[in-house]
Amino acid sequence: MADLDTFRGETRAWLEANCPPEMRQPMRSEKDACWGGRKFAFQSPAQKRWLDTMGARGWTVPDWPKEYGGGGLSAAETKILKEEMAALGARTPLTSFGISMLGPALLKYGTEAQKTRFLTEIALGQIRWCQGYSEPGAGSDLAGLQTKAEDAGNHYVVNGQKVWTSYADEADWIFCLVRTSSESKHKGISFLLFDMESEGVSTRPILLISGNSPFCETFFDEVKVPKDQLVGEENRGWDVAKYLLGHEREMISGMGLGGEKRALGAALAPIDDPLLRADIANFDVDAFAFAAMSERFIDQLKAGEAHPAFPSMMKYAGTELNKRRHELIVAAGGSDALEWDSERSKGGKVARDWLRTKGNSIEGGTSEIQLGIVAKHILRLPGA
């Protein structure tokens, strides 16, 4: 405990000395998130300085091994770092699917060459990834995917289509599920990595009801992918995919925390309606309980003690909580919350954010799928 107290004090002092004042301000919009990568345009010199400073220390991925660009911190030290960043109001230096999804999969299934090649680039924000999972005919039934990768000697030739590919038009590389055999539904899938600038890759944006969208359709036409960019064994990519999905669902469940460091009731303007005040108070109780459950789940996950189906439980609870949060924000805002384009409403942020949450119960596996997993693997209900 004395060592952790010393670490906390040193961490607090380092953050105070190195976090730019601008990076201690609340994010004004999604544009303030730093994604890194070849195409990313920094919003300010302070944003880039914060990424570079944290990356050099390994604190964009504090619990990764130092040899792969991480900080080499223990679970307890990582927790302290996050607490001290929150206390200072420090923004996350890097938002990345490479950190939240691909990185853990590479640490478990990647070759040493793949880890050396990609993990440090991810940690430093030099490469941005997107996820090639869902297809027009393979969403909830992901194993039904039909994008094919044919063996062409020293490389694969990939043909097919993905859909709902978040930020595909802004990503540098994609981690992609492809079919390398039709003999078995699950055991004929492989996990490939390739550059989005490869010949034959194209994207097309998908518009959502909110008027904003990170989603794209992604098309592959005779795309050549070197075989050393296969993660895990050929035809065993489903193992990698399932492991990665657990981390994706952990990431999505974090929406339940909402990024707020205080209760929703304290963040909103005073509410006259007693019934609405009661609904907000009930929500805050559930949000605090979810935060405690999240902390326990992450500790178990890092220690390798979490039930394999827990990410599904967390994903369902977190996304439903996030939808409730934004419904209450809209209700508290009255007619003003429905403004769509005005400067006063910041381009209709409240209404657009509320509409966006409707997709939370679809992305990363629908709520129905998550409840089925919980019923079968955690509750062990008959017939599940």
Secondary structure by P-SEA (a helix, b strand, c coil): caaaaaaaaaaaaaaaacccccccccccccccccccccccccccaaaaaaaaaaaaacccccccccccccccccaaaaaaaaaaaaaacccccccccccccaaaaaaccccaaaaaccaaaaaaccbbbbbcccccccccccccccccccccccbbbbbbccccccccccccccccccccccccccccbbbbbbbcccccbbbbbbbcccccccbbbbbbccccccccccccccccaaaaaaaaaaaaaaaaaccccccccccccccccccccaaaaaaaaaaaaaaaaaaaaaaaaaaaaaacccccaaaaaaaaaaaaaaaaaaaaaaaaaccccccccccccccaaaaaaaaaacccccccccaaaaaaaaaccccccccc
